[in-house]
Structure formats: structure tokens, C-alpha cells
Amino acid sequence: MTPPSTGFQVNLDDNSPLYMQLARRLAQDVRDGRYQADQALPSERTLSEQLDVSRVTARKAIDQLVDQGLVVRRRGSGNYIAPRIEQPLSNLSSFSEQLQQRGYRPGSHWLRREVLPADADEQLSLGLSPGTRVARLERLRLADDMPMAYEISVIPATVLPRPEGVTNSLYAHLAKTGHMPVRALQHIRAMNAPLELAERLDITEGRAVLFITRVGYLESGEPVELTHSYCRSDHYDFVAELRRAT
């Protein structure tokens, strides 16, 4: 187990409580890479002994890290560094590919996989006629069994007649049938999680989440995928490289 950075001292010029100072020090350790994703954080007792603070101070500092989304509690096991996904906005990749590239184990908890008539929003986004049937897939996306996003994907039923055949990666399934999107338009905005969404993502009601709408297109330009994703903002970073026009 990696020890926290040494030499923690009370900053007498800082009027914030000691546990807040300790929380900032531990948060910096996490960001500096002294702890890796899914690594156990030292216990309250260990932290109090290593840093010469009370267990109450250590406990309240850990509470702050949990509130910030840097640490997750696992009942009966301890406190662990939370996974985090950094997703370049210039790359079209699946959730499973993003996690595997970063050493996490992707998973899905399926809520619904069914074929039914497209609603008005789906008709407009996918260029479908009224009454056209679509496959609608609703699930929680998991990283090492931790909820990361709630996702609803809609595919024309002519492309995906049996949605129950999708086991984990939707894009991998579409690639097998020759319907893999080659480009996508994606819109991202922030929203506060209502109670039902918060319960699904294991966060507090009203917490900020990232709401992402993506429409994926085939090489022919035909829209083939509409996905609405509600991502935990404490575990997602979206990165864009910008260049100045010359």
C-alpha cells in the first residue's frame, strides 16, 4: 500500500479546519498518482498514526474525498480510489473500449432490451417514418462493478432486430453485422440528477451529471444510432484539443 505524502503539518495561516487541510493533501496525493484507481486507501487508524492526527480528523477527511468522488466506500471492505475516465472528444469509441484502454473491467446491468415503435424524438434523430420500429436498450454502464453511467441506446430494428443478442459492447455487436458507426455528432450539457437517476447512479439527488446525446452515422451518411447517456461527473473528464486557425 502506497503511504500518503509525508510531512503533513498544520498550516497556521489557513483558517479552514484540520480535516479540510488533510483532505486537500490526500486529494493532491490522488491527483499526483501516489494512489492508483481501485487501490485501497489507508484506514482511518493508519492515516491517524502516519500523519499524527486524530481518527476523527482522518475520518472526516476521507468523508470529504468521498463527497468529491475521489474515493468510494465498499461495505465491509474499505475505502478505494475511484475509477476515472478521460475521453478525447475527437475519438469515436465505445464505453467498453474506453475502459479497457485504461485497465478497467467494463460491464453492463441491463434494465430493458426490447423492440417497439419509435417515439417522435427517435424518428427525428434517426430520420424514421412514423410507426417504424426500433430496438431500445437501457442499461447501467459499470467500471469494475461501479455504476458510471445510465444509458439508453436506440437502433433501427432493421439493423438490430434482436436486441437481446447484445451482451456487452453495442459497437462490437454492430461491427459484426456491418453497421458500425464511423462518425457521430455529440452534444454535452450539465444537469442535476433527479431522484430516480441518482439512485441508479448511486449518487445524491441533485448532484451534477453530464447528459450526452450522440447520433452515430454509417459511411453512407445514414443515422444508425441514437444514445442518451447520463454520466457521473465525478468520474468523467472530456478532453478536446484545440488549434488556432492560421
C-alpha positions as CSV (number, residue, x, y, z in Angstrom):
1,M,0.0,0.0,0.0
2,T,1.4,3.4,-1.0
3,P,1.8,5.7,2.0
4,P,0.5,9.2,1.8
5,S,3.0,12.0,1.3
6,T,5.0,12.6,4.4
7,G,5.5,15.8,6.4
8,F,1.8,16.8,6.8
9,Q,1.7,19.9,9.0
10,V,-1.0,22.2,10.1
11,N,-1.0,25.5,8.1
12,L,-1.4,28.1,10.7
13,D,-2.2,30.7,8.0
14,D,-5.1,28.5,6.9
15,N,-8.3,29.1,8.8
16,S,-10.0,26.0,7.5
17,P,-10.5,23.0,9.8
18,L,-7.7,20.5,10.1
19,Y,-9.7,17.7,8.4
20,M,-10.2,20.0,5.3
21,Q,-6.4,20.6,5.2
22,L,-5.8,16.9,5.4
23,A,-8.5,16.2,2.7
24,R,-6.7,18.6,0.4
25,R,-3.4,16.9,1.0
26,L,-4.9,13.4,0.3
27,A,-6.7,14.7,-2.8
28,Q,-3.4,16.0,-4.1
29,D,-1.8,12.6,-3.5
30,V,-4.5,11.0,-5.6
31,R,-4.0,13.5,-8.4
32,D,-0.3,13.1,-8.3
33,G,-0.6,9.4,-8.8
34,R,0.5,8.2,-5.4
35,Y,-2.6,6.1,-5.4
36,Q,-3.9,4.2,-8.5
37,A,-7.6,3.6,-9.5
38,D,-9.2,0.9,-7.4
39,Q,-6.3,0.9,-4.9
40,A,-7.3,0.7,-1.2
41,L,-6.8,3.9,0.8
42,P,-5.1,3.5,4.2
43,S,-7.6,3.0,7.0
44,E,-8.5,5.8,9.4
45,R,-6.3,4.3,12.0
46,T,-3.3,4.0,9.7
47,L,-3.7,7.6,8.5
48,S,-4.0,8.9,12.0
49,E,-0.8,7.1,13.0
50,Q,1.2,8.0,9.9
51,L,0.2,11.7,9.9
52,D,-0.2,12.2,13.6
53,V,-3.8,13.3,13.6
54,S,-6.9,12.0,15.4
55,R,-9.0,9.3,13.9
56,V,-11.9,11.7,13.9
57,T,-9.9,14.1,11.7
58,A,-8.9,11.2,9.4
59,R,-12.5,10.0,9.1
60,K,-13.8,13.5,8.3
61,A,-11.0,13.9,5.7
62,I,-12.0,10.7,4.0
63,D,-15.6,11.8,4.0
64,Q,-14.6,14.8,2.0
65,L,-12.8,12.7,-0.6
66,V,-16.0,10.5,-0.9
67,D,-18.1,13.7,-1.4
68,Q,-15.7,14.8,-4.1
69,G,-15.9,11.5,-5.9
70,L,-12.2,10.7,-5.5
71,V,-12.9,7.8,-3.1
72,V,-15.7,5.2,-2.9
73,R,-16.7,3.1,0.1
74,R,-17.2,-0.6,-0.2
75,R,-19.2,-2.0,2.6
76,G,-17.2,-4.5,4.6
77,S,-14.1,-3.9,2.6
78,G,-12.8,-0.3,3.0
79,N,-12.2,2.8,1.0
80,Y,-10.9,2.7,-2.6
81,I,-9.7,5.2,-5.1
82,A,-12.5,5.8,-7.6
83,P,-12.0,5.0,-11.3
84,R,-12.0,8.0,-13.7
85,I,-12.4,8.1,-17.5
86,E,-10.7,10.7,-19.7
87,Q,-12.4,10.7,-23.0
88,P,-11.0,12.6,-26.0
89,L,-13.8,14.3,-27.9
90,S,-12.1,13.7,-31.2
91,N,-12.3,9.9,-31.0
92,L,-15.4,7.8,-31.6
93,S,-15.1,4.8,-29.3
94,S,-17.4,2.6,-27.2
95,F,-17.7,2.7,-23.4
96,S,-16.1,-0.8,-23.3
97,E,-13.1,0.3,-25.4
98,Q,-12.5,3.4,-23.2
99,L,-12.5,1.3,-20.0
100,Q,-10.3,-1.5,-21.4
101,Q,-7.7,1.0,-22.6
102,R,-7.4,2.3,-19.1
103,G,-7.3,-1.1,-17.4
104,Y,-10.8,-1.3,-16.0
105,R,-13.3,-4.1,-16.4
106,P,-16.4,-2.9,-18.4
107,G,-19.8,-4.3,-17.6
108,S,-23.5,-3.7,-18.0
109,H,-26.5,-4.1,-15.9
110,W,-29.4,-4.4,-18.3
111,L,-32.7,-2.8,-17.5
112,R,-34.5,-3.2,-20.8
113,R,-33.8,-4.7,-24.3
114,E,-36.9,-4.5,-26.5
115,V,-38.3,-3.6,-29.9
116,L,-41.1,-1.1,-30.1
117,P,-42.3,1.9,-32.2
118,A,-40.0,4.9,-32.4
119,D,-41.1,8.0,-30.5
120,A,-41.1,11.4,-32.0
121,D,-37.6,12.3,-30.8
122,E,-36.2,9.0,-32.2
123,Q,-38.0,9.5,-35.5
124,L,-36.4,12.9,-35.9
125,S,-32.9,12.0,-34.8
126,L,-32.7,8.8,-36.9
127,G,-34.8,10.0,-39.9
128,L,-37.5,7.4,-39.5
129,S,-41.1,7.4,-40.6
130,P,-43.9,7.3,-38.0
131,G,-44.6,3.7,-36.9
132,T,-41.1,2.5,-37.6
133,R,-39.9,0.0,-35.0
134,V,-36.6,0.4,-33.2
135,A,-34.5,-1.6,-30.7
136,R,-34.3,0.3,-27.4
137,L,-31.5,-0.8,-25.0
138,E,-31.5,0.6,-21.5
139,R,-28.7,-0.2,-19.0
140,L,-26.2,0.9,-16.4
141,R,-22.6,1.1,-17.5
142,L,-20.2,-0.3,-15.0
143,A,-16.4,0.0,-14.4
144,D,-15.2,-2.7,-12.1
145,D,-18.8,-3.2,-10.9
146,M,-19.2,0.6,-10.1
147,P,-22.0,2.5,-11.8
148,M,-20.5,5.1,-14.2
149,A,-23.4,6.0,-16.5
150,Y,-27.1,5.3,-17.2
151,E,-27.6,4.9,-21.0
152,I,-30.4,4.5,-23.4
153,S,-29.5,3.4,-27.0
154,V,-31.9,3.3,-29.9
155,I,-31.1,1.4,-33.1
156,P,-33.5,0.8,-36.1
157,A,-35.0,-2.6,-35.8
158,T,-33.9,-3.3,-39.4
159,V,-30.3,-3.1,-38.1
160,L,-30.8,-4.7,-34.7
161,P,-33.9,-7.0,-34.8
162,R,-32.9,-8.9,-31.7
163,P,-31.5,-6.5,-29.1
164,E,-31.3,-9.3,-26.5
165,G,-28.3,-10.5,-28.6
166,V,-26.2,-7.6,-27.4
167,T,-24.3,-8.8,-24.3
168,N,-21.9,-6.0,-23.5
169,S,-20.5,-3.8,-26.2
170,L,-23.1,-2.5,-28.6
171,Y,-20.5,-1.2,-31.1
172,A,-18.8,-4.6,-31.2
173,H,-22.2,-6.2,-32.0
174,L,-22.9,-3.6,-34.7
175,A,-19.4,-4.2,-36.2
176,K,-20.2,-7.9,-36.6
177,T,-23.2,-7.1,-38.7
178,G,-21.5,-4.3,-40.8
179,H,-23.4,-1.4,-39.1
180,M,-20.6,0.2,-37.1
181,P,-20.9,4.0,-36.9
182,V,-17.9,5.7,-38.4
183,R,-18.7,9.2,-37.2
184,A,-21.0,10.8,-34.7
185,L,-22.4,14.2,-33.5
186,Q,-22.4,14.6,-29.8
187,H,-23.9,17.2,-27.5
188,I,-22.9,17.5,-23.9
189,R,-24.6,19.6,-21.1
190,A,-24.8,19.5,-17.4
191,M,-27.9,18.7,-15.4
192,N,-28.8,17.9,-11.8
193,A,-29.8,14.3,-11.2
194,P,-33.4,13.7,-10.2
195,L,-34.1,11.1,-7.5
196,E,-34.6,8.1,-9.8
197,L,-31.5,8.8,-11.8
198,A,-29.4,9.5,-8.6
199,E,-30.5,6.1,-7.2
200,R,-29.4,4.3,-10.3
201,L,-26.0,6.0,-10.3
202,D,-25.5,5.7,-6.6
203,I,-25.2,9.4,-6.1
204,T,-27.1,12.0,-4.0
205,E,-30.2,13.6,-5.5
206,G,-29.4,16.9,-7.3
207,R,-25.8,16.1,-7.9
208,A,-24.4,17.3,-11.3
209,V,-24.2,14.8,-14.1
210,L,-23.2,15.1,-17.7
211,F,-26.1,14.5,-20.2
212,I,-24.7,13.4,-23.5
213,T,-26.7,12.9,-26.7
214,R,-25.0,11.1,-29.6
215,V,-26.2,10.3,-33.1
216,G,-23.9,7.9,-34.9
217,Y,-23.7,7.6,-38.7
218,L,-22.7,5.0,-41.2
219,E,-20.2,5.6,-44.0
220,S,-23.2,6.3,-46.3
221,G,-24.3,9.1,-44.0
222,E,-27.4,7.2,-42.7
223,P,-28.0,7.7,-39.0
224,V,-27.9,4.3,-37.2
225,E,-27.6,5.1,-33.5
226,L,-29.2,7.5,-31.0
227,T,-27.7,7.3,-27.5
228,H,-28.6,9.3,-24.4
229,S,-26.0,8.9,-21.6
230,Y,-26.2,10.3,-18.1
231,C,-22.6,10.2,-16.8
232,R,-21.3,10.7,-13.3
233,S,-19.4,14.0,-13.4
234,D,-17.1,12.9,-10.7
235,H,-15.7,10.0,-12.9
236,Y,-15.7,11.6,-16.3
237,D,-13.3,14.1,-18.0
238,F,-13.9,15.1,-21.6
239,V,-10.8,16.4,-23.3
240,A,-10.6,18.4,-26.5
241,E,-7.5,19.5,-28.4
242,L,-8.0,23.0,-30.0
243,R,-5.9,24.6,-32.7
244,R,-5.8,28.2,-33.7
245,A,-6.6,28.8,-37.3
246,T,-3.6,30.2,-39.3
